[in-house]
Amino acid sequence: MAFEHLAHISATDWPGVATVPNVRAVSFRRAERGFYQVCERNDIDISVEQDVLFARIADSGWLGLAEGFMAGEWHTADLVGALSTLIASGYRPKRSYRPARSAFGPPGGSLPASLVRLYAGDGYSPFGGVFASGVATTVRNERDVDVTMLDEPVHVERCDLADAQTRAVDMLLDAAGVGRGTYLLDYPASGGALSIRAAQREATVDTWALDAGALEDLSELVRGDIVEHSLHIRELPDHVLPPELCRRVYEAVVGIGRIETIGRSLRGSYLRSIDQLLQSGGTAALGVTVLAEQQFPVVREATDLLRAYIWPALDYPTLDELYRIVDRGTSLRITHEVHTGKHSRIACGLQRSLFEGRMREAAAAGYDPVYRRLWRYHLALLEALFRLGVLDSVQLTLRRR
């Protein structure tokens, strides 16, 4: 059956959005009834424009809900609030089994620079930030690790996002002891901010770009810049550097966002490669988004969209899991945690606001309405998960035992 509201959506680019799954009538009615019940019970204001949304939900649960949003089949004035409440209420529609779909290629693939600049405060960083306000409290935990918690920032405006992203980069470089003459590896680059900022500190920087697109984007970003000749950029040959490429060692290794997007199966290999790449006395500083103590059973399903369309291998680790991998599989130890999740929640909101204010620019850059709704949903979902305390952003410092 053809649906008029889907006629403009490319089935080649968006097969899961352009088509509506066939489901049994009883499954359709169950999905419809369950959705309206949870909305009424929790005072969630969602307007359903197309009833085929319930066929999607019956077929693939939270992924179907997200694809319905991408198709324009429902809307709400408060997307973050709606998603937060659905997750907190335990909304978990019964779904038919089907394999996860992938649209963006291999685990941990790079985001196009043309997309990132639409919502990044500094124009090229896809990660969050650390704002100037917010009291820091440090204690030593039972693992003999210093743990710093940053309170929620106050009086933050959209224009503060760029400085916050730079501050997050500086904190990571400070943790790694990066300064004049430091031999540093950015592994892998996440937009290029770490590499560029380190070069501005007069470090010598080797940078691994995730793929050919990231290599081209970063090379273009630094072309003609004073730091261009301090950066040595290469394309990562695989998801993790093989042992034969880990023979060169560095005083410091930094990275943001790789541990969660590379997936569970490669996480240990990635951390072991960092162990190989660090010289004796070296330091690694890594930014990672982790699962916090506050959990809801639906989180894995609620993040199906991210795996289906953005990072196929996405798997948020717990800190306990990272400690186990580091302690059992490497000669490193974690010496410091800095928790910045309350700042990341604010940063996500500012990124979402920036993106929503640049819809014309997004269209001009070639991002169609489905893609734009995908990114709105993605940013709102991350903000909701930080708001609920499901996710936390942490900067980890690692040194040799």
C-alpha positions in Angstrom: 0.0 0.0 0.0 1.3 3.5 -0.9 1.1 6.3 1.6 0.9 9.9 0.4 3.0 11.3 3.3 5.9 8.9 2.3 5.9 9.6 -1.4 8.7 12.1 -1.1 11.0 9.8 0.9 13.7 7.9 -0.9 13.3 4.1 -0.4 16.9 3.8 -1.4 18.2 6.2 1.2 15.7 5.5 3.9 14.2 2.0 3.4 13.0 1.7 7.0 11.2 5.1 6.8 9.8 5.0 3.3 8.0 1.7 3.8 5.5 0.7 6.5 5.8 -2.8 7.9 2.9 -5.3 7.6 1.7 -6.3 11.0 -1.3 -8.2 12.3 -4.4 -6.2 13.2 -4.2 -7.4 16.8 -0.5 -6.2 17.0 -1.5 -2.8 15.5 -4.3 -2.3 18.0 -2.1 -3.4 20.9 0.6 -0.9 19.9 -2.0 1.9 19.5 -3.7 1.2 22.8 -0.4 0.9 24.7 1.0 4.1 23.3 -2.1 6.2 24.1 -2.3 4.7 27.6 1.3 5.6 28.5 0.8 9.1 27.1 -2.4 9.6 29.1 -1.1 8.1 32.3 2.0 10.3 32.2 0.6 13.5 30.7 2.7 13.3 27.6 1.5 15.7 24.9 2.2 14.0 21.5 0.1 14.5 18.4 -0.1 11.5 16.0 -0.6 12.6 12.4 -0.5 9.2 10.8 -1.9 6.0 12.3 0.7 3.9 10.5 3.0 4.9 13.3 1.5 2.0 15.3 2.4 -0.5 12.6 6.0 0.7 13.1 5.8 0.4 16.9 4.3 -3.0 16.7 7.0 -4.1 14.3 10.1 -2.7 16.0 9.2 -0.9 19.2 11.3 2.2 20.0 13.0 2.0 16.6 9.6 2.2 15.0 8.7 5.2 17.1 11.8 7.0 16.0 11.3 6.1 12.3 7.7 7.4 12.7 9.2 10.7 13.9 11.6 10.7 10.9 8.6 10.2 8.6 6.7 13.1 10.2 4.0 10.8 11.6 4.0 12.4 15.1 5.3 15.6 16.7 5.4 17.3 20.1 6.3 20.7 21.3 8.7 19.2 23.9 10.6 16.3 22.3 13.1 16.0 25.1 10.4 16.0 27.7 8.3 13.4 25.8 11.3 11.0 25.4 12.4 11.5 29.0 8.9 10.6 30.3 8.5 7.6 28.0 11.8 6.2 29.1 11.2 6.9 32.8 7.7 5.4 32.6 9.1 2.1 31.4 7.4 2.3 28.0 8.4 -0.9 26.3 6.1 -1.9 23.4 6.1 -5.5 22.4 7.8 -5.8 19.0 8.4 -8.4 16.3 11.9 -9.6 15.9 14.0 -8.3 13.0 17.7 -7.7 12.6 19.1 -4.3 13.3 19.5 -2.1 10.2 22.7 -0.1 9.6 22.8 3.0 7.4 26.2 4.6 8.2 28.6 1.7 7.7 31.3 0.3 10.0 31.4 0.6 13.8 32.4 4.0 15.0 32.2 5.7 11.6 32.9 9.4 11.4 30.3 12.1 11.2 30.5 14.4 8.2 32.0 17.8 9.0 29.2 19.5 7.1 26.7 17.9 9.6 28.8 18.6 12.7 29.2 22.3 11.9 25.4 22.7 12.0 25.3 22.0 15.8 28.8 22.4 17.1 29.6 25.5 19.1 33.2 25.7 17.8 32.1 24.5 14.3 33.8 21.1 14.3 33.5 19.3 17.6 30.7 16.7 17.8 31.1 16.2 21.6 29.8 18.1 24.6 31.6 20.6 26.8 32.5 21.9 30.2 31.2 25.3 31.2 33.0 27.9 33.3 30.5 27.6 36.2 29.8 24.6 38.3 31.6 23.7 41.5 34.1 20.8 41.4 34.4 18.4 44.3 37.1 15.8 44.5 37.2 12.7 46.7 39.4 9.5 46.7 37.3 6.4 46.2 37.8 2.8 47.4 39.9 2.1 44.3 42.4 4.8 45.4 41.3 6.9 42.4 40.6 10.6 42.6 37.0 11.3 41.5 36.0 14.8 40.6 32.3 15.7 40.2 31.3 18.9 38.4 28.0 20.4 39.6 25.5 21.7 37.1 26.6 25.0 35.5 24.5 28.2 35.9 23.6 31.1 33.7 24.6 29.3 30.5 23.7 30.7 27.1 24.0 29.3 23.6 27.1 31.5 22.9 28.9 29.7 25.7 29.0 26.4 23.9 32.2 27.0 21.9 34.1 28.0 25.0 32.8 24.9 26.8 33.9 22.6 24.1 37.4 24.2 24.1 37.5 23.9 27.9 36.7 20.2 27.7 39.5 19.7 25.2 41.9 21.7 27.4 41.0 19.6 30.4 41.8 16.4 28.5 45.1 17.8 27.3 46.0 19.0 30.8 45.2 15.5 32.2 47.6 14.0 29.6 50.3 16.6 30.4 50.4 18.0 26.9 52.6 21.0 26.4 55.5 22.3 24.3 57.4 19.4 22.8 55.0 16.6 23.9 54.8 13.8 21.4 51.1 13.1 21.3 48.8 10.7 19.5 45.1 11.7 18.9 43.5 8.2 18.5 41.2 8.6 16.7 40.4 12.3 15.9 37.0 13.5 16.8 36.5 16.5 14.7 40.1 17.6 15.1 39.8 19.8 18.2 42.2 17.8 20.3 44.9 17.7 17.6 44.6 21.4 16.7 44.6 22.6 20.3 47.6 20.4 21.1 49.5 21.8 18.1 48.7 25.3 19.4 50.5 24.2 22.6 53.5 23.4 20.4 53.1 19.6 20.8 54.0 17.3 17.9 50.8 15.5 17.0 50.2 12.3 15.1 46.5 11.9 14.3 44.6 8.9 13.1 41.4 9.8 11.2 38.6 7.3 11.3 38.1 7.1 7.5 38.8 8.8 4.2 36.0 11.3 4.8 37.4 12.3 8.3 40.9 12.5 6.8 39.7 14.9 4.1 37.7 17.0 6.5 40.5 17.4 9.0 43.1 18.1 6.3 40.8 20.8 4.9 40.3 22.3 8.4 44.0 22.8 9.1 45.1 23.7 5.6 46.9 27.0 5.6 46.7 27.2 9.5 49.8 27.9 11.4 49.5 24.4 13.1 49.3 22.5 9.8 52.9 21.4 9.9 52.7 20.2 13.5 50.0 17.7 12.5 50.7 14.4 10.8 47.3 13.0 9.8 46.7 9.5 8.5 43.7 7.3 7.9 43.1 4.5 10.4 43.5 1.2 8.5 41.0 -0.7 10.7 38.8 -0.1 13.7 41.8 -0.6 16.0 45.5 -0.1 15.2 47.1 -3.5 14.5 50.2 -4.4 16.6 52.6 -3.7 13.8 51.4 -0.1 13.8 51.8 0.3 17.6 55.6 0.1 17.6 56.0 3.9 17.7 55.4 5.1 21.2 54.1 8.4 22.6 54.4 10.5 25.7 50.6 11.0 25.6 47.5 9.5 23.9 44.1 11.2 23.9 40.7 10.4 22.4 37.1 11.3 22.8 34.0 9.1 22.1 35.7 6.0 20.7 35.2 3.6 23.6 31.4 3.7 23.3 31.1 3.7 19.5 33.6 1.0 18.7 31.4 -1.6 20.5 31.9 -4.2 23.2 33.7 -6.7 21.1 36.6 -4.3 20.2 36.7 -2.2 23.3 39.4 -4.3 24.9 41.5 -4.3 21.8 41.3 -0.5 21.6 42.4 -0.1 25.2 45.2 -2.6 24.8 46.5 -0.8 21.7 46.7 2.4 23.8 48.7 0.4 26.3 51.1 -0.5 23.5 51.3 3.0 22.2 52.3 4.7 25.5 56.0 4.9 26.4 57.1 4.2 29.9 55.9 7.1 32.1 53.3 8.1 29.5 49.7 9.2 30.1 46.5 8.6 28.3 43.4 10.8 28.7 40.1 9.6 27.3 36.6 11.1 27.1 33.8 8.6 27.3 30.1 8.5 27.7 29.1 5.8 30.2 26.0 4.2 31.7 25.5 5.8 35.1 23.9 4.3 38.2 20.4 5.4 37.4 19.1 2.9 34.9 15.8 2.0 33.2 15.1 -1.3 31.5 14.1 0.3 28.2 17.4 2.2 27.6 18.8 -0.4 25.2 15.7 -0.4 23.1 15.3 3.4 23.3 18.8 3.8 21.8 18.1 1.3 18.9 17.8 4.3 16.5 21.5 5.3 17.2 22.7 1.8 16.3 20.4 1.5 13.2 21.3 4.9 11.7 24.5 6.3 13.2 26.8 4.0 15.2 26.0 0.4 14.5 28.2 -0.9 17.3 27.2 1.6 19.9 27.3 0.2 23.4 27.6 2.4 26.4 29.9 0.8 29.0 29.8 1.1 32.8 32.8 2.4 34.6 33.1 -1.0 36.3 33.4 -2.6 32.9 36.2 -0.2 31.9 38.1 -0.8 35.2 37.9 -4.6 34.6 39.3 -4.2 31.0 42.0 -1.9 32.0 43.0 -3.8 35.2 43.0 -7.3 33.6 44.0 -6.6 30.1 46.6 -3.8 30.2 49.5 -2.6 32.2 47.7 0.7 32.8 45.6 1.9 35.7 42.9 4.6 35.9 44.1 7.3 38.3 41.5 10.0 37.9 37.8 10.4 36.9 36.2 13.7 36.1 32.4 13.5 35.8 30.9 16.1 33.5 27.5 14.7 32.8 25.5 17.7 34.1 27.5 19.9 31.7 26.9 17.4 28.8 23.1 17.7 29.4 23.3 21.4 29.0 25.6 21.1 26.0 23.2 18.7 24.3 20.4 21.2 24.7 22.4 24.0 23.2 23.5 21.7 20.3 19.9 20.8 19.7 18.9 24.5 19.8 21.7 25.4 17.3 20.7 22.6 14.9 17.0 23.5 15.0 17.8 27.1 14.2 19.8 26.0 11.2 17.3 24.0 9.2 17.8 26.1 6.1 21.5 25.7 6.2 21.0 21.9 6.7 18.8 21.7 3.7 21.3 23.7 1.6 24.1 21.3 2.8 22.1 18.4 1.3 20.4 17.0 4.4 16.8 16.1 3.5 13.9 16.4 5.9 14.2 12.8 7.1 17.9 13.3 7.9 17.1 16.6 9.7 14.4 14.9 11.8 16.8 12.0 12.5 19.4 14.5 13.9 16.8 16.4 16.0 15.6 13.1 17.5 19.2 12.0 18.2 20.2 15.2 20.0 16.9 15.2 22.0 17.4 11.5 23.0 20.9 12.2 24.2 19.7 15.2 26.2 16.9 13.1 27.7 19.3 10.3 28.8 21.6 12.8 30.4 18.6 14.5 32.1 17.4 11.2 33.5 20.9 10.4 34.8 21.1 7.3 32.6 24.3 8.6 30.9 27.3 10.4 32.3 30.3 11.8 30.5 33.7 11.1 32.1 37.2 12.0 31.5 39.6 9.2 32.5 43.3 9.6 33.1 45.4 6.4 32.7 49.0 5.7 33.7 51.3 2.7 34.0 50.9 0.6 37.1 
